[in-house]
Amino acid sequence: MTLLLAFILFIAGFVSGAVNAVAGGGTFITFGALSLAGIAPISANATSSIAQFPGYVSSTLAYWADIKAMWRGALIFCIVSAAGALAGALILLSLDNPSFRSMVPWLLIAATALFAAGPWLKPKPRAADGAGGNPMVGRLVQFLTSIYGGFFGAGMGIMMLATLGLTERGDYHHLNALKNMLSIVIAAVAIVVFVSGGVIAWYEAIVMIPGVAAGGYAGVWIARRVPQNAVRGFVIAVGLFLAGYYFVTG
């Protein structure tokens, strides 16, 4: 890896962390940078998961008080999420790079559309004793969402927040805390599979992780000066560009 490439990947990680702090969607940036750097699609996807993991941890710690109050009730969701993430990650490793590459533009379009619809998919606040859905339906939906998270991951948080809002009790902050905790489970299981499968680009990951961490910290400053809609538009543009890139080069 050249110093120039290392610098570019660090900056991509920084931008990703800042984007996640302001509007979400940082996975588009890390996956895109790794792809444009010549990393094979499966490895780029797996390495992006590693780079984003510290952000999931910090987001979860921000809701620590809520998580301490709910963790016993969330255990089944954690188990379901781990099983789904394991299935998704194993499905990914069962593919070769040409097969996955042919799927990437469609996955990116779907994830970009999901991200664009994010403001309308957030659950509306409701009382903690509000009506909830069938528990089995909620667990099945979470299992399917976790398969997607283990397989690709872009847009996973928005998808999970939307489905939890449809199937679970609780206000927005309760659901967001649950989503953050389950994101850690999904990412951790997928990362273990990816590491054991030998598909992580470690040098690139080591360069990007501190960039993501620094960007997440700087995102607080950025959020006060840059409109969220502008950041959201930037992420959507990146997603569409990457989809076009994979369509043209595929």
C-alpha positions in Angstrom: 0.0 0.0 0.0 1.4 3.4 -1.0 1.3 6.4 1.3 -1.1 8.1 -1.0 -3.6 5.2 -0.9 -3.2 5.0 2.9 -4.1 8.7 3.1 -7.1 8.3 0.8 -8.4 5.4 2.9 -7.9 7.3 6.1 -9.8 10.3 4.7 -12.6 7.9 3.5 -12.8 6.5 7.0 -12.9 10.0 8.5 -15.7 11.0 6.1 -17.6 7.8 6.9 -17.4 8.4 10.6 -18.6 12.0 10.2 -21.4 11.0 7.9 -22.5 8.3 10.4 -22.6 10.9 13.2 -24.7 13.3 11.2 -27.1 11.2 9.0 -25.9 7.6 8.8 -24.8 5.8 5.7 -21.1 5.7 6.3 -20.8 2.2 5.0 -21.3 3.5 1.5 -18.1 5.6 1.9 -15.9 2.8 3.3 -17.1 0.2 0.9 -16.8 2.6 -2.0 -13.3 3.6 -1.2 -12.1 0.1 -0.8 -13.7 -0.9 -4.1 -12.1 2.0 -5.9 -8.8 1.1 -4.3 -9.0 -2.3 -6.1 -10.0 -4.5 -3.2 -12.2 -7.4 -4.4 -15.9 -6.9 -3.6 -16.2 -9.6 -0.9 -13.1 -8.4 0.8 -14.2 -4.8 0.5 -17.5 -5.7 2.1 -15.9 -7.6 4.9 -13.2 -5.0 5.6 -15.9 -2.3 5.7 -17.7 -4.2 8.4 -14.5 -4.2 10.5 -14.0 -0.4 9.9 -17.5 0.4 11.0 -17.6 -1.8 14.1 -16.2 0.8 16.6 -19.0 3.1 15.6 -21.6 0.5 16.5 -20.0 0.2 19.9 -19.9 3.9 20.6 -23.5 4.3 19.5 -24.5 1.5 21.9 -22.6 3.1 24.8 -24.6 6.3 24.3 -27.7 4.3 25.2 -26.2 2.3 28.0 -28.8 3.3 30.6 -31.6 2.1 28.3 -29.7 -1.1 27.4 -29.2 -2.0 31.1 -32.9 -1.8 31.6 -33.8 -4.0 28.6 -31.0 -6.5 28.0 -32.8 -9.5 29.6 -35.8 -9.0 27.3 -33.6 -8.5 24.3 -31.7 -11.8 24.7 -33.9 -13.6 22.3 -33.4 -10.9 19.7 -29.6 -11.1 20.2 -29.7 -14.9 19.6 -32.0 -14.5 16.5 -29.7 -11.7 15.2 -26.6 -13.8 15.7 -28.1 -16.7 13.8 -29.2 -14.5 11.0 -25.8 -12.8 10.8 -24.1 -16.1 10.7 -26.3 -17.3 7.9 -25.8 -14.1 5.9 -22.0 -14.1 6.3 -21.7 -17.7 5.4 -23.8 -17.1 2.3 -21.5 -14.3 1.3 -18.4 -16.5 1.7 -20.1 -19.3 -0.4 -20.0 -16.9 -3.4 -17.0 -16.1 -5.6 -16.1 -12.5 -6.3 -17.7 -12.4 -9.9 -21.0 -13.7 -8.5 -21.1 -11.2 -5.7 -19.9 -8.4 -7.9 -22.9 -9.0 -10.2 -25.2 -8.5 -7.2 -23.5 -5.4 -5.8 -25.1 -2.7 -8.0 -28.5 -4.1 -7.2 -27.7 -4.2 -3.5 -26.4 -0.7 -3.6 -29.5 0.6 -5.4 -31.7 -1.1 -2.8 -29.6 0.2 0.1 -29.6 3.7 -1.4 -33.3 3.7 -1.8 -33.7 2.5 1.8 -31.4 5.2 3.0 -33.2 7.9 1.0 -36.5 6.7 2.6 -35.0 6.7 6.0 -36.7 9.9 7.4 -40.1 8.3 6.6 -39.2 4.9 8.0 -38.3 6.0 11.5 -40.9 4.8 14.0 -43.1 7.5 15.5 -42.9 7.9 19.2 -45.4 6.0 21.2 -46.0 5.1 24.8 -44.1 2.2 26.3 -47.3 0.3 26.8 -48.5 0.9 23.3 -49.7 -2.0 21.2 -47.0 -4.4 20.0 -47.1 -7.0 17.3 -46.8 -10.7 17.4 -43.5 -11.6 19.1 -42.9 -14.5 16.6 -43.4 -12.2 13.7 -41.0 -9.7 15.1 -38.3 -12.3 15.7 -38.7 -13.7 12.1 -38.4 -10.2 10.6 -35.3 -9.6 12.7 -33.8 -12.9 11.6 -34.3 -11.9 7.9 -32.9 -8.4 8.6 -29.9 -10.0 10.3 -29.2 -12.2 7.3 -29.1 -9.0 5.2 -26.8 -7.4 7.7 -24.4 -10.3 7.8 -24.4 -10.5 4.0 -24.0 -6.8 3.0 -24.9 -4.4 5.8 -25.4 -1.1 4.0 -28.7 0.4 5.2 -29.0 -2.3 7.9 -29.6 0.2 10.7 -32.4 2.0 8.9 -34.0 -1.3 8.0 -33.8 -2.6 11.5 -35.2 0.6 13.1 -38.2 0.5 10.7 -39.0 -3.2 11.3 -38.6 -2.9 15.1 -41.0 0.1 15.0 -43.6 -2.1 13.3 -43.2 -5.2 15.5 -42.1 -4.0 19.0 -43.4 -2.0 21.9 -41.6 1.1 23.1 -40.8 4.7 22.2 -38.2 5.8 19.6 -35.2 5.9 22.0 -36.0 2.4 23.3 -36.1 1.0 19.7 -33.0 2.9 18.7 -31.1 1.5 21.7 -32.3 -2.0 20.8 -31.2 -1.5 17.2 -27.7 -0.3 18.2 -27.2 -3.3 20.5 -28.4 -5.8 17.8 -26.1 -4.0 15.3 -23.1 -5.0 17.5 -24.2 -8.6 17.6 -24.7 -8.8 13.8 -21.5 -7.1 13.0 -19.5 -9.1 15.6 -20.7 -12.5 14.3 -20.1 -11.4 10.6 -16.6 -10.2 11.5 -15.7 -13.5 13.1 -16.9 -15.4 10.0 -15.0 -13.0 7.7 -11.8 -13.2 9.7 -12.0 -17.0 9.8 -12.6 -17.0 6.1 -9.5 -14.9 5.5 -11.2 -12.2 3.5 -10.3 -9.1 5.5 -7.8 -6.6 4.0 -6.1 -5.9 7.3 -3.7 -3.1 6.2 -6.6 -1.2 4.7 -8.8 -1.8 7.8 -6.0 -0.7 10.2 -5.7 2.6 8.2 -9.5 3.2 8.1 -10.5 2.4 11.7 -8.8 5.5 13.3 -10.2 7.6 10.5 -13.7 6.4 11.3 -13.2 7.1 15.0 -11.8 10.6 14.4 -14.7 11.3 11.9 -17.3 10.2 14.4 -15.9 12.7 17.0 -15.7 15.5 14.4 -19.3 14.7 13.3 -20.6 16.6 16.3 -18.9 19.7 15.1 -20.1 19.1 11.5 -23.6 18.4 12.6 -23.9 22.0 14.0 -22.7 23.5 10.7 -23.8 21.3 7.8 -27.5 20.6 7.2 -28.4 17.0 7.6 -30.2 17.0 4.3 -27.0 18.0 2.6 -25.1 15.1 4.1 -28.0 12.8 3.2 -27.9 14.0 -0.4 -24.1 13.4 -0.5 -24.5 9.8 0.7 -27.3 9.1 -1.8 -25.1 10.5 -4.6 -22.2 8.2 -3.5 -24.5 5.2 -3.4 -25.8 5.9 -6.9 -22.3 6.6 -8.2 -21.1 3.2 -6.8 -24.0 1.4 -8.3 -23.2 3.0 -11.7 -19.6 2.1 -11.3 -20.4 -1.6 -10.7 -22.9 -1.7 -13.5 -20.3 -0.2 -15.9 -17.3 -2.2 -14.8 -19.2 -5.4 -14.1 
